[in-house]
Amino acid sequence: MAIGKVTREERRKQQAEGAQRLVESGVMDDLFAKIDAGEIQLDGDGGFIQQLIKTGLERGLQAELTDHVGYEKGDPEAPVFPDSRNGSFPKTVSTSVGDVELRVPRDRNGSFTPRLVPTGSRRLSQLDEMIVSLYAGGMTVRDIEHHLESTIGTDLSHETISNITEEIADEVLAWQQRPLEAFYPVIYLDALIVKVRDGGHVRNKAAHIALGVDTDGVKHVLGIWIQATEGAKFWAGV
């Protein structure tokens, strides 16, 4: 036990010394300037939460198009199908944390009408909040699937909805398994309110987010935790 305690103390001392050397060297000056300018953020234009929503929705849209054209992207048999993929177009949607610009896929015949992000609509029927909650573990894949079935289930088959949900879940899993650096000189602690399924109800809860910034000013989310309320006391136990 004593050896483990010494090892932790030494590691903390080394991290503190490393942080001090970074500050004294001037390497952090540009990073602090970005912080002062508001360029490092969780939400708002280009914020991390928007990126989570964007990535999840775009994966879901691709799954919806796959169901429409009948083949997976990159399938060598694609030429035998009567319809095909034909790039994408930009669409701005309004979410709980601000506007998000998506790349919506399209088909060559012009017959693909997405239901996940309906044509002519800028609202997402709480799907954006549920995606964030899925990242944080506040909802399950089945919760998302149930939500889609209740909102667009009359337009899409159960299989298509399952495929959309799996695509979103795959993106979440890849994020959860991503490697992290051993040391971040700057860490932000913040919280956002998201929708979380609690028993048979969907409630507002706080998603606590730890955001690390490396010496190049690149943001890395270290973790997301769901709690009933927002408060500084939560971080004492992390």
Buried (B, 14 or more C-beta within 10 A) or exposed (E): EEEEEEEEEEEEEEBEEEBEEBEEEEEBEEBBEBBEEEEBBBBEEEBBBBEBBBBBBBBBBBBBBBBBBBBEEEEEEBEEEEBEBBEBEEBEBEBBBBEBEBBBBBBEEEEBEBBBBBEEEEEBBBBBBBBBBBBBBBBEBEBBBBBBBEBBBEEBEEEBBBBBBBBBBEBBEEBEEEEEEEBBBBEBEBBBBBBBBBEEEBEEBBBBBBBBBBBEBEBBBBBBBBBEEBEEEBEEEE
